[in-house]
Amino acid sequence: MERHFERDLNELKERLLWMGSLAERAVHQGVHSVLDSDEQLAKRVLDEEDAINELQIEIDDRVVQLLALHQLMATDLRLVLAVSRINNDLERIGDQAVNIAQSAVRILRHPRVKPYVDLPRMSEVAEEMMRDSLNALVRRDVELAQKVLAMDDQVDHYRDQIFRELLTYMMGDSSVVFPAFELILVAKNLERIGDHATNIAEDVIYMVQGQDVRHPTVDRR
């Protein structure tokens, strides 16, 4: 029975990491479909959405089976619960990548509003947060997870900068309103990706230390 549990748990972790790699790829391709004006790359993201959704359902089923068939010790229970939450965040990251790809297709119908400066910087930070949160999961690395939490402010800074700049363009030239608005949506999607990476990092800390850092000001007495 113990061998079956270890096998099932390892398979669960492997499937989650595979889902993470698909979500990472979707984000990277979605962002570059905007930055490189590449419609084929955007369509690839849309075509691969189902694979992430199917993995989410599979992982949910595996979590339910583990909980139903085994009496888990506290550390294993934290791991399984963290996997369940991370699974949802990865699916939502995939959704944000799809949103970015859809915006890319619409942006391509218009002349470029401006040279992309802050958007690639913002995407690099968001992708790094996602990559580090998954590496923290693999390594059970609390220090790396805390680094991800500290990076969230950078993403918010770039979002605010992009919003301000694009709104200025929109007020000065009505012909750029539509593509500029789509770029604002892309920045918002990247911000949400950073938020989900932060959630994953928080779940890693919970999994390793049993410490819930999502709401540090909440008094649990």
N, C-alpha and C positions, 0 to 999 in steps of 0.2 A: 504493500500500500504506500509505503514511504517512497519507494522508487517511482511509482506512478505519479505521486504528487510532485516530486522533483522534476520529472520529465514534463508534466503538464505546465509547471511554473516556468521552466526554461522555454518551452514552446510559446507560452504567453508573452514572455519578454522579447523573444525573437520576432514575433509578429508585430509587437508594438514598435520595435526599432525599425522594422521594414516599413511600417506605416510612416514613421518619422522621416525616413529617407525619401519616401514619395512626397510627403508634404514639403520637405526642404526643396526638392527639385521643382515642385509646382510653384513655390514662391519665387525661386530664382528665375525660372522661365517666364513667369508672369511679369515680374519686374522688367526683365530684359526685353520682353515683347513691347513694353512701353518705351524704354530707353533707346532701343535699337530700331523702333518702328517696324517690328517683325510680326506680321499677321499670322504666319505659319506657326510661330512659337506660341502665340496666344491660343490658336486652335488646338495645339498639342495639349495645353493645360486643360482646356475644356473637354477634350477627348479622354483624358486620364482621370477626370473627377470621379468616375464610378469606382475605380479601383480603391480609392481612399474610403469612399462610403461603404463599400463591401467589407473592407478590413475593419471599419468601426463596428459593424454588426457582428463580424466574426469574433472580435476581441471581447465585445460585450457578452457574447454567448460563452466564451471561455471563462470569463470572470464569474458568471453565474454558476457554471459547472464546478469551478474550484470551490466556491463558497458553499455549494450544496453538498459536495461529496467529501469535503475534508474539514476537520476541526482545526482551524488555523491558530498557530501561536501568534502573539501580539506583533512580532516583527514581520511575519509573513502576511498577516492581515493588513498591516499598514502598506506593505508592498502592493498587494492586490487592489486595495482601495485607491492607492496612488495611480496604479496602472489604469483603473477605470476612469479617473478624472483626467489623466493625461490623454487617454484615448479620445475623450470629447474635445479637448483643446486642439489636438492634432487635426481632427475632422474640421473644426472651425477654422484653423489655419488654412486647410485646403479650400474652404469656402472663400476665404479672403483672397487667396491666389486666383480663384476663378473670377471673383469680382474685378481684380486687377486686369486679368486677361480680357474680360468683357469691355472694360474701359479702354484698353489698348486698341481693340477693334474699332471702337467709336472715335477715339482720338485720331486714328489714322485717316479719317475722312476729312480732316481739317489741316491747314498749315500749322507747323509747330509754333506754339505761343511764344516760347523763349528757350534759350539754351538750358539744358538740365544741369543744375549745379548742386542744389541741396537735395533733390530727389535721390540721385545715386548715393549720396552720403547717408541719407536716411535709410535707404534700402540695405546698405552695407551693415549698418548698426543693427537693424531688425533681423537680418539674416545671421549675423554673428550671435545675437541673443538666442535665436532659435537653435543654432548649431551648438552653442555652449550649454544650453539647457539640456539637450539630448546627450551631450558628452558627460554632463554632470550626472545624468541618470545612469548611464553605462558604468561610470567609475564610482558612483555613490559619493560624489565629490561635493561636499557642502560649500567649500570655499568658492568653487566655480559657480555653483548655484547662486551664491550671494553676489558674485560679480554680475550675474545677469540682472538681479534685482537693482543693482546700482546703475545699470545702463539705461533703465527705463526713462529716466529724465532726459537723456540725450535724444531719444526718439521723439519725446514730447516737444523738445526745443526745435527740432527740425520741422515737425508738423506746424508749429506756430509760425515759424519763419516762412514756410511754403505758403501757408494760408494768407499771411500778410502780403507777400509779394504778388501772389496770383490775384488777390482782391484788388490790388492797385492796378494791375493790367486790365482787369475786367471793368473797372471804373473809367479807365482812360480810353478803352477801345471796345465797343459793344460787339465787334465781330469775333472777338476771342472768348466771349462769355462761355460758350458751350465747351470747347476743349479745355479751357481753364478750370471750369467746374469739374470736369472729369478728372483732371490732375489733382484737384482738391480731394476727390473721392479716393484716388489712389493713395494719397498721403494718409487719409483716414484709415484705409485698409492696412497700410503698413503699421500705423499706430496700434491697430487691433492685433496684428501679428506679434508686435512687441509685448502687448498685454498678455496674450496667450503663452508666449515664451516665459514671461514672468510667472504665470500660473504654474507652468511645468516646473520651473526652478523652485517655487514654494512647495510643490508636492514632493520634490526630491528631498528638501530639508525635512519635511514631515516624515517621509519614508525612512530616512537615515536616523534622525534624531528624535522622532516622535513629537516634534515641536511644530505647532501650527502658527505660521508667521503671516497668515493672510490679513489678519486684523490685529496688529500688535497693541492697539490702544484699548482693546476690549478687556474688561476686568472679568476673569473667570472664577472669582472666589464664590 
